[in-house]
């Protein structure tokens, strides 16, 4: 008996794939880019590990400088008091606010214009605050009915003073539309 080999021709991959354009590879992908590796500097062109270890770790300091910090309660209250005063409100500090189903101490409140605010800080005494989900719902219902307008904001929802400013501006615009519509 003879040697029987499969005589099936093998495809020529070099000619069959010749019409497919090749994409230029980048290293590393954008999500891997760092000060030490980029799309324009492939691994072979990078500095040695020894030279990188000798560099001070400035990335942690840079992150701290570029990351906005949430305002403290004192900073937020000062800022909010100034902004309310600039909008024409005369706020009484630490105002005892009482309404059906709600008894809280607001950080500032103008009783004549029925408008105020509470800044809930999760880093000091407000962690066990008397402002909870029920009170926030009551504030929303009072806003809808026009009984009172209370700006309730948590520090965890604010990453910097400009965010607080933006949220306050939105709130005051709603108050002015609501009060003007009556």
Secondary structure, DSSP 8 states (H G I E B T S, - for coil): ------------HHHHSTTS------SS-GGG--SS-BTTB-GGGS--HHHHHHS--HHHHHHHHHS-----HHHHHHHHHHHHHHTT---EEEEEEEETTEEEEEEEEETTTTEEEEEE-SSSGGGG-S--HHHHHHHHHHHHHTS-EEEEEEGGG-SSHHHHHHHHHHHHHHHHHHHHH-
